[in-house]
Amino acid sequence: MDLFTQIDEQERDEIRALRKELEEANRLYYVLNQPTLSDQEFDAKMRRLQDLEGAHPEMADKNSPTQHVGSDLGKTTKFATITHKYPMLSLANSYSQDEIEDWLRKLPIHVEIVCELKFDGLSISLWYENGQLTHAVTRGDGVRGDDVLANIKTIQSIPLTAPSVGFPVEGKPSFLELRGEVLLPWASFERLNKEREEQEEPLFANPRNAASGTLKLQDPAEVARRGLTCYLYYMLGDNLPGDTHYERLETARQWGFPISDAIRVCHSIEEVMNYIHYWDTERKNLPVATDGIVLKVNDIATQQSLGYTAKTPRWAIAYKFPAEKQHTRLRAITYQIGRTGVITPVANLDPVQLSGTIVQRATLHNEDFIRQLGIHEGDEVWVEKGGEIIPKITGVAQQRVQEDQKVQWIFPTTCPECGAQLVRVEGEAAWRCPNESGCPPQIKGKIEHFVSRKAMNIDGLGEETIDLLFEQGLLHSIADIYDLRKEDIARQERLGDKSADNILAGIEASKQVPWARVLFAIGIRMVGETTAKKIARIFPSLEALSQATKEQLVVIEDVGEQIADNIISFFQDESNQQILARLQQAGLQMVSNEQLPILSDKLAGQSIVISGTFAHHSRDEYKAMIEAHSGKNVGSVSKNTTFILAGENMGAEKRKKAEALGIPLVSEEEFLERVKS
């Protein structure tokens, strides 16, 4: 008999729809760091699915999101995958203090509860074997995770060694596992977002997303620069000291591990509620993001007797603080133009206080976002912060303007600054002004980016000075910077001889900035600082890059087809060619001094495709090896390909094409043997 005959058609469809929606939400949250649902919305949908599945056991499915934790596996294939020694489960969430009280009443009488802050970051499992930190494994899917040890070692608060007191078992190595949360402090988060804003890169919505993205970077030096921190909250292993969770954490603190000072042992419901109420306010003064309180049974033996569900422990629960939001009037929608020409609608609001700050403006992202929410000027809108530092509008609270009195909102068709006809690239949500060389905000934005600290680092040319020199007709492009004269600068209001000397000294010093930073500074769309370094390593001069083909560009890590197209379009633009010629004439470094050494000609004349993941070296390192031994990296398989350096999880299409063309696959070990010196 068809299982579906026992269930209402509408409920069956709802179960399927919820499963699909929650799996996609998990992918966006854990893998792409682009959450589309708030925690409360996600948990409400999960609870609804659990209720439906409970009422209809015939619809049971081991692959349902109710049966497993969200996974960050698949976000990158550059890290080794490790199987957890103990499953790394998630926690049941509640947004109701009444539910927390009910949960407490169901526990054994006189049980102690440990209350902890729920830090909003990325879960990590630290393995110490024989006293040495050997692995740092993300939650992954709860069974397996990515080993990000090199990045974890950049966090100064995490010890690289651990005492083996009480652990050695006769004839066996000691093992200690500590679990915790990797976080990006508010100060580091704000600094990072300010840098991204200056480079017109997408901003991180909150510190959790930023921490997750940082921990999966391939460059430990960049991870260290961003300034992650960590708090540990659970200990696992054999022969552990103490019979309670609190004792073990205090022992870990004595050993030098980072344990929060906010942990408390509570003996009654009243004490637990007092703890929740205190931190609901006080958490706003912490240097890191928190989104709730975690309650755990203190006694380890009682934890073991209570056991686990398929995805959560029965001896612990999380209380999530509700996101802080207020409603206020949307006074007007205005538009900002960035240096790449993107038009961003901005909500101008009646001032409202959220999380200790006054909010008057919030991004409306793009045309689709406004239409989806049905927002009109004059409406009361919900503004939310919660764990997010960037204010966002989440919906309409009250439509104050009567339906028959509303002026139909139309996204502008021409640039508000220069009047050029806007364009919208297929597949993109944003409208863009194509008048790069004649639109004032784009021109000034490009100059501001060019002189910024991570680019040419020209002191004295700040936003106000650039505005002033632009208005006076002295700056119309980045190349004009190198034509500035002392008398032109000194006669400007608020400047003078001393300011002119400082600016000219900064301009002269910028001529020594290396090629990789010059490439970043010239402002090719989507080519950020890190990507520019990788491109400059493969194409060590302006001339080489200007002649690069799409096939040559896409083999570089982080350079997909879109970035490759942007690079090619940039160099084909006549006005860009003129600006680059002037910069070269001014004496900027258009050739890298960091030439890759040629070690041998073992791969001379060979075109090599790299596919899959590798155990011994990163893909970038293998590309460098190929070039160092006179070989050529190519991005796609063709009849001219000599062989494919094939790692684990090699692309199916590349494998299929290689078989059809008879192109050999070379393993990682075989390749290393070939180039061994």
Phi, psi and omega in degrees: 000141178296125181302329185289348179290344181269002186227143178301137183305319182294319180291323177300313179296324180294319178300312181297317181295318180295318179300315181295315182295318182288324176297318179293321178297320177298317181297316181294323183284308188276324187267314186260352183056039180229068184298138178251342178245143171290161178305319183292320177295317180298312182294325178294319178292322178296318180294320177299318179295319178299319179295317180295317180293324177295324180282341183227075182300340178293345178266012182303141180210119183296342180268002179297145177299345175286347186254001179207160181276158174298149187237140173259007175293145181097347179294323176210151180253016185269354182249147176292141178266128184242138174277127180297140175291326175233132180309139182254092188271169176263180180250147170291138182250147174221144176249007184241127177292331176297320178295322178297317178297319178299318180297318180295321182292336181278349180283161176305149182298144175065018179286140176275144179241130174266123178258132180225155172289141176266099182285142186259085180214218183241127182291142180220147177241117182260127181252126175246119180240125185054035176084359182249139175288114186249332180216150173224104193248128176289167179301321182061233178259014180094334178255320179231150178215172179273137177272108183249040187304314183301322180286322179297327181295346178279349180275111190295334183282349181268118179294143177273347176229155179226146179293149179257020181302123176081003186253320189304128174254137186309119176081000182233148177288148177281151180219133178224131176240130176239130180251147182195196184233127175271130188229154169249114181302156181306316183298317179292321179299313181295319178297315181296317180292326177296319178297317181292324179295318179297329181266004182055040172264154180302135180282148171288135182290326183203168182297332180298312178299319181295318179295317180296313179297322181294318184292341180259010176290154180270352185249099181303330179296320178291323176300314180298320181296326183288333171085052176290158171225181185204144169234135180258146187222002179203145181239136179226159179144189179257148176055044182287148179285141175086152180255000181233158179299317183295317179300320182292321178292322178294324176296316178299322178298317180296329179282354177102010178277148181284103179243135182297143176282353187273002182288135179224144171266123182247145185244003181204163177300321181300317180294321178297314182295323177297320178297314180299313183295322180297312186280344175300329178262312188292335182301335181291347179263000182281154180281354181231164183278137172230151179229013178170194179235139175253131178248128181228140171296131187285317186287124184295319179298321178292322175304313183294324180288328178287324173074208190221156165268191181298330185224357182220150172285144177280347184264009180215153177208153178247132170260121182263129175293136176294143178298139180280125179214155178220159173250147181207169185275133172278106185283317183197156173250121176244179187225138177247144178244123180272177184293340178265006176090000181291133179265118181247118176288141183235133176274124174260119193245156164296135184306137179217143182267129179220127178049041174083002178234155178271125181253126178234345181221148176209144180290145172251012171065286186198178183300316183298322181298316181294317181292323180297320180276345180067040184275140173229151175301135182099344179290154167275124183240152175276129176243132188231145172240299181055231178281359183264136179273339180269118180300142178221147176269127186250352179167178179265124178276320180201129178271098184287331181277127179298146185305319183282353180255356183289136172273125182299125181279131179232127176295138183301146178261346177236155181295127180297343183261317186240351177083003180292151178290126182287153178233153177230116182288137180301132180091353178250150181274339189269145167271150187222142174272120184278356186277067186300321187267357182232001182263114187309311181298326178291317180298310181294323179296320178295320180293316179300319178295317183300319185271357185296165188302319183278350178260250184274347173055056180263105180293147175094337179264074177273183184301316182294318180294320178297317176304314183296312182292329177293313181297329180276001177079015182268341179231118174234352177200170180295332180291332180297337180305322186275003174254359181295140178245155183302315184294328179294321182283314187297329183279358180281148179302137177072008180251253182109181186298315184296315178297320180298316179299317180297317181295315181295326177295319178294322178295317180295318180295330182294344179290350178259000179295132185294162187305319183300320179285328175298317179300317176296320186292327186290348166081039173292131186303130177075003177265095179277185185299311183293316180297321179299320179298318182291322178293316182296333179289326181273323178243091190279021176202158176300317182298316181296318182291322182296339181256004184292143176267164179299320180298322179289327184284320187289347177282346180283135179302136180078358178255100176270190183296322182296314179295320178300316178298319179298319180296313181297316179298321180301314183283341177278343182287126185296320180294324176294321178300319180294318179296317180296322178297320179292321178295320179295319179294329179288345175105018178288156183282100181256008177227136181283141173270359183254063180291140178289135180288142174267115185270328180195176175249026184298333181248017182302135179078003184257134176256122191236133175256136176254131180213137177102190179244155190229155185267326190265326183216161176281167178299319179299320179295322178291324177297318178296320179298317181301314180292323181295337178252026171073014177273176181236128175277132174231154188267336184232155182277131176215179180295342180271357180289131180282309176199167177250125171281104192254119175258194176293152177055043178300144181301132184297319182294319179296319180297315181298316181292322179297318179297319181294325182266356180070031181271128184291149174258129181248127180286166179301313182296319180294320179297314180298326178292323181296320185264004182300130181261000000 
